[in-house]
Amino acid sequence: MNAVATAVVTGAGSGIGAVIARHAGKAGYRVACWDVDEAAAEATAESIGDVATSRRVDVTSEDSVVAGYDALDTPPTLVVNNAGLVRFGPLATLSVADWQAALAVNLTGTFVVARHGAVRMGVGQQGSAGGTIVNISSINGIAAAPNGGAYTATKAAVIRLTEQMALEWAAAGVRVNCVAPGLINAGMSDAIYADPEIRRLRQGQVPLGELGTAEQVADAVMFLASPGAAYITGQTVAVDGGITVAALARMARPKSVDSVGADPEQEVS
Ligand SMILES: NC(=O)c1ccc[n+]([C@@H]2O[C@H](COP(=O)([O-])OP(=O)(O)OC[C@H]3O[C@@H](n4cnc5c(N)ncnc54)[C@H](O)[C@@H]3O)[C@@H](O)[C@H]2O)c1
């Protein structure tokens, strides 16, 4: 990696974003910690050290995003669109204001930060330097959930937006991938897992048997940013302990059906 490679992490002031920023710092990036919460971004940057800077950047404001990029010493080589907002609730009563708020941060914010990052990586120019963008979706973007509200639709759109960006920017050497965290014991889910019974019930639904961590999400982000992922673009990686492939896990099955076609000599209990 280039010694002055710069990573931009949005929503770096809290939860998963703070851990991604720290992992990027450990991986040798200069890290720009962006958050609408200036003090939180500053705290993350301080925890990383001299290679990190912080800035109040509101991803819903194009002017704020452009000013953030203009303040960097070097163009970004990695952009992580992590800032996110939940607006859960029944669709029948969800206000348009809440819908718009989630859309503005989760989808429009991802678009604006990525497009200005991509242009600085060289999209649309001769001799593009290239780079990597990782968008953070959610398992709510893969499957609907009770009272998912606007969150589900915005996170699904982030997955398709990732594919569109990957297709359009591949020729410039800009890879774009997506990470869809599952039941993560961090950040915006802290309130959920403060309830031990909810925690136990949710853990029981995860094939790997436990909640995920912000570190596991950050590991996936850093892999997608690394040379090891040089031939991967447009993909969504679910970091979810298998929960999105478990739709049929609790379906009742008679034993007689499971043994149809099996070799009686090879029967497994
Ligand atoms: N924690 C989970 O269980 C979980 C699961 C799946 C997906 N995710 C996704 O991971 C990402 C990080 O979530 P988290 O759990 O760390 O949440 P969090 O609430 O702890 O952190 C989100 C950060 O985004 C910042 N932010 C909000 N609006 C912003 C704006 N307009 N501009 C800039 N920054 C803004 C907040 O200030 C906050 O620091 C989000 O995209 C979220 O949807 C989280």
Ligand as a Chemical Component Dictionary entry (heavy atoms), coordinates in Angstrom:
data_LIG
# 
_chem_comp.id                   LIG 
_chem_comp.type                 NON-POLYMER 
_chem_comp.pdbx_formal_charge   0 
_chem_comp.three_letter_code    LIG 
# 
loop_
_chem_comp_atom.comp_id 
_chem_comp_atom.atom_id 
_chem_comp_atom.alt_atom_id 
_chem_comp_atom.type_symbol 
_chem_comp_atom.charge 
_chem_comp_atom.model_Cartn_x 
_chem_comp_atom.model_Cartn_y 
_chem_comp_atom.model_Cartn_z 
_chem_comp_atom.pdbx_ordinal 
LIG N1  N1  N 0  -25.049 -2.085 14.946 1  
LIG C1  C1  C 0  -25.747 -2.927 14.205 2  
LIG O1  O1  O 0  -26.363 -3.857 14.720 3  
LIG C2  C2  C 0  -25.786 -2.771 12.716 4  
LIG C3  C3  C 0  -26.320 -3.836 11.980 5  
LIG C4  C4  C 0  -26.393 -3.720 10.598 6  
LIG C5  C5  C 0  -25.934 -2.571 9.972  7  
LIG N2  N2  N 1  -25.436 -1.545 10.707 8  
LIG C6  C6  C 0  -24.971 -0.362 9.990  9  
LIG O2  O2  O 0  -23.635 -0.079 10.394 10 
LIG C7  C7  C 0  -23.409 1.325  10.305 11 
LIG C8  C8  C 0  -22.868 1.836  11.642 12 
LIG O3  O3  O 0  -23.854 1.587  12.620 13 
LIG P1  P1  P 0  -23.570 1.656  14.187 14 
LIG O4  O4  O 0  -24.266 0.528  14.805 15 
LIG O5  O5  O -1 -22.146 1.875  14.445 16 
LIG O6  O6  O 0  -24.457 2.966  14.535 17 
LIG P2  P2  P 0  -24.160 4.241  15.428 18 
LIG O7  O7  O 0  -25.475 4.921  15.582 19 
LIG O8  O8  O 0  -23.391 3.859  16.649 20 
LIG O9  O9  O 0  -23.198 5.091  14.488 21 
LIG C9  C9  C 0  -23.663 5.789  13.369 22 
LIG C10 C10 C 0  -22.823 7.042  13.235 23 
LIG O10 O10 O 0  -23.297 7.748  12.051 24 
LIG C11 C11 C 0  -23.279 9.128  12.386 25 
LIG N3  N3  N 0  -24.178 9.871  11.509 26 
LIG C12 C12 C 0  -25.537 9.877  11.520 27 
LIG N4  N4  N 0  -26.000 10.740 10.616 28 
LIG C13 C13 C 0  -24.924 11.290 10.000 29 
LIG C14 C14 C 0  -24.764 12.265 9.004  30 
LIG N5  N5  N 0  -25.816 12.884 8.452  31 
LIG N6  N6  N 0  -23.501 12.562 8.595  32 
LIG C15 C15 C 0  -22.426 11.983 9.178  33 
LIG N7  N7  N 0  -22.516 11.079 10.154 34 
LIG C16 C16 C 0  -23.762 10.745 10.573 35 
LIG C17 C17 C 0  -23.727 9.185  13.846 36 
LIG O11 O11 O 0  -23.397 10.425 14.450 37 
LIG C18 C18 C 0  -22.984 8.004  14.425 38 
LIG O12 O12 O 0  -21.694 8.376  14.923 39 
LIG C19 C19 C 0  -24.731 1.958  9.903  40 
LIG O13 O13 O 0  -24.754 2.184  8.511  41 
LIG C20 C20 C 0  -25.742 0.894  10.276 42 
LIG O14 O14 O 0  -26.920 0.989  9.515  43 
LIG C21 C21 C 0  -25.354 -1.619 12.069 44 
# 
loop_
_chem_comp_bond.comp_id 
_chem_comp_bond.atom_id_1 
_chem_comp_bond.atom_id_2 
_chem_comp_bond.value_order 
_chem_comp_bond.pdbx_ordinal 
LIG N1  C1  SING 1  
LIG C1  O1  DOUB 2  
LIG C1  C2  SING 3  
LIG C2  C3  SING 4  
LIG C2  C21 DOUB 5  
LIG C3  C4  DOUB 6  
LIG C4  C5  SING 7  
LIG C5  N2  DOUB 8  
LIG N2  C6  SING 9  
LIG N2  C21 SING 10 
LIG C6  O2  SING 11 
LIG C6  C20 SING 12 
LIG O2  C7  SING 13 
LIG C7  C8  SING 14 
LIG C7  C19 SING 15 
LIG C8  O3  SING 16 
LIG O3  P1  SING 17 
LIG P1  O4  DOUB 18 
LIG P1  O5  SING 19 
LIG P1  O6  SING 20 
LIG O6  P2  SING 21 
LIG P2  O7  DOUB 22 
LIG P2  O8  SING 23 
LIG P2  O9  SING 24 
LIG O9  C9  SING 25 
LIG C9  C10 SING 26 
LIG C10 O10 SING 27 
LIG C10 C18 SING 28 
LIG O10 C11 SING 29 
LIG C11 N3  SING 30 
LIG C11 C17 SING 31 
LIG N3  C12 SING 32 
LIG N3  C16 SING 33 
LIG C12 N4  DOUB 34 
LIG N4  C13 SING 35 
LIG C13 C14 SING 36 
LIG C13 C16 DOUB 37 
LIG C14 N5  SING 38 
LIG C14 N6  DOUB 39 
LIG N6  C15 SING 40 
LIG C15 N7  DOUB 41 
LIG N7  C16 SING 42 
LIG C17 O11 SING 43 
LIG C17 C18 SING 44 
LIG C18 O12 SING 45 
LIG C19 O13 SING 46 
LIG C19 C20 SING 47 
LIG C20 O14 SING 48 
# 
